[in-house]
């Protein structure tokens, strides 16, 4: 499915389809595990050109969808892409690599130097100029007024984002840990590829994302001292996925408390059960006018699932997993 366009999406008009194709082809870039990586030099050339040209359109109240992948981030972005004012970018890692190479924690375009956490201290004058120009040019190209950028790992960079865009709205979407963990594990089995003797999958090129998560957060953050011994380099994928879920959810809850006027929390399960109510609330909080196309498409696409059983985890990881599930309100009764 190119650019997440399916038959249901196509029914919303040629203009919407073209906007998604332009976004996908010219701005997002093709990360590891995907086809079409040969086109990346063209994308980077375009981005370099746009960075040299001032843009009359100004970026106002950009919206960022963050959290953990496999938690509804993509479908939420696709739904919002149908809004009359929105231009949607689905993980535009080529743009963020152009803004600063430290954003690349999957080894999509660089082999080292990525950072999970970025703060306002990491913001440079170049980053301000590049981000403003490229995103503004993007909106001008697709004739949109509001940017929606889905990039889950930005949850670790809220302080950085708000330094770049003080008026940004940041959506933090959470999902039941059992479902998210199983989905991540299945993703690698379905979409992981072997390239020149290495494995490229959910954990980046040759496990680089896992190395970054382990070295930069698990081994350094005192909040995760209890799982240091369990977090070996060769840890199995189920336990890794559970750890990434725990760390991401805790980061989201922390940022929600730190920046209550900027960070908006939505639960995937609530969205699937009552898309009308949840999307009305979300659009209002993002200062988007209600657009019934968004809600109509949500009702066509979203459905509820029977929650998966909790994964079998190492004891120290299981303890943190269960505590985080409880903190998010997931109990056996309401799952």
GICORDA-V740145 format. One record per pair of residues at least 6 apart in sequence whose C-alpha atoms are under 8 Angstrom apart, sorted by the first residue. I is the first residue (numbers start at 1). J is the second residue. Records with the same first field share a line. If there is no record, write none. Layout:
# GICORDA-V740145
I->J / J
This chain:
# GICORDA-V740145
2->21
3->20 / 21 / 24
4->78
5->17 / 20
8->297 / 300
9->17 / 297
10->16 / 17
12->82 / 293
16->81 / 82
19->87 / 142
20->88
22->142
23->88 / 89 / 138 / 142
24->89 / 90
25->43
26->42 / 43 / 46
27->43 / 47 / 89 / 92 / 94 / 95 / 138
28->43 / 89 / 90 / 91 / 92 / 93 / 94 / 95
29->37 / 39 / 40 / 43 / 92 / 93 / 94 / 95
30->36 / 37 / 39 / 40 / 94
31->37 / 93 / 108 / 109
32->106 / 107 / 108 / 200 / 201 / 204 / 205
33->191 / 192 / 193 / 200 / 201
43->94
44->94 / 98
47->95 / 98 / 134
48->98
50->133 / 134 / 137
51->129 / 130 / 133 / 134
53->133
54->133
55->133 / 136 / 137
57->136 / 137 / 139 / 140
58->132 / 136
59->132 / 135 / 136 / 145 / 146 / 147
60->145 / 146 / 167 / 168
61->146 / 147 / 165 / 167 / 168 / 169
62->146 / 147 / 148 / 149 / 165 / 167 / 168 / 169
63->146 / 147 / 148 / 149 / 168 / 169 / 170 / 171 / 286
64->148 / 149 / 150 / 151 / 154 / 168 / 169 / 170 / 171
65->73 / 77 / 148 / 149 / 150 / 151 / 152 / 170 / 171 / 172 / 173
66->73 / 150 / 151 / 152 / 153 / 154 / 155 / 170 / 171 / 172 / 173
67->73 / 152 / 153 / 154 / 155 / 172 / 173 / 174 / 248 / 249 / 252
68->152 / 153 / 173 / 174 / 244 / 245 / 248 / 249
69->152 / 184
70->180 / 183 / 184
71->173 / 174 / 175 / 180 / 268
72->173 / 175 / 268
73->150 / 152 / 173
74->90 / 150
77->88 / 89 / 90 / 148 / 149 / 150
78->88
79->294 / 295 / 297 / 298
80->86 / 88 / 148 / 294
81->87 / 88 / 148 / 294
82->293 / 294
83->291 / 293 / 294
84->144 / 291
85->144 / 145 / 146 / 288
86->144 / 145 / 146 / 147 / 148
87->138 / 139 / 142 / 143 / 144 / 145 / 146 / 147 / 148
88->147 / 148 / 149 / 150
89->147 / 148 / 149 / 150
90->149 / 150 / 151
91->149 / 150 / 151 / 152
92->149 / 150 / 151
93->103 / 104
95->131 / 134
96->103 / 104
97->103 / 104 / 109
98->130
99->126 / 127 / 130 / 131
100->127
101->110 / 113 / 114
102->113 / 114 / 115
103->114 / 115 / 116
104->110 / 113 / 114 / 115
105->114 / 115 / 116 / 204 / 208 / 209 / 212
106->203 / 204 / 205 / 208 / 209
107->114 / 204 / 205 / 208 / 209
108->204 / 205
114->212
115->212 / 216
116->153 / 156 / 157 / 212 / 213 / 216 / 217
117->156 / 157
118->156 / 157 / 159 / 160
119->157 / 158 / 159 / 160
120->159 / 160 / 161 / 162 / 163
121->160
122->160
123->160 / 163 / 164
127->164
128->164
131->164
135->147
139->145 / 146 / 147
154->161
155->172 / 248 / 251 / 252 / 255
156->248 / 251
158->170 / 255
161->168
162->168
167->262
168->262
169->262 / 263 / 264 / 286
170->262 / 263 / 264
171->263 / 264 / 265 / 266
172->252 / 263 / 264 / 265 / 266
173->265 / 266 / 267 / 268
174->249 / 265 / 266 / 267 / 268
175->267 / 268 / 269
176->269 / 307 / 325 / 330 / 335
177->242 / 245 / 246 / 310 / 321 / 325
178->242 / 307 / 308 / 309 / 310 / 311
179->307 / 308
180->245
181->238 / 241 / 242 / 245 / 311
182->238 / 241 / 308 / 311
184->202 / 241
185->237 / 238 / 241
187->202
188->201 / 202
191->201
192->199 / 200 / 201 / 202
193->199 / 200 / 201
194->200
198->205 / 206
199->205 / 206 / 207
200->206 / 207
201->207
203->209 / 210
204->210
210->233 / 240
211->233
213->244
214->231 / 233
217->224
218->224 / 225 / 227 / 228 / 231
219->225 / 228
226->316
227->316 / 317
230->314 / 316 / 317
231->240
238->311 / 312 / 313
239->313 / 314 / 317
242->317 / 321
243->317 / 321
246->320 / 321 / 324
249->324
250->324
255->263
256->263 / 264 / 265
264->282 / 285
266->278 / 282
269->304
270->278
271->278 / 279
272->302 / 303 / 304
273->303 / 304
275->295 / 298 / 299 / 302
276->295 / 299
279->294 / 295
280->290
283->289 / 290
284->290
307->335
312->318
325->331
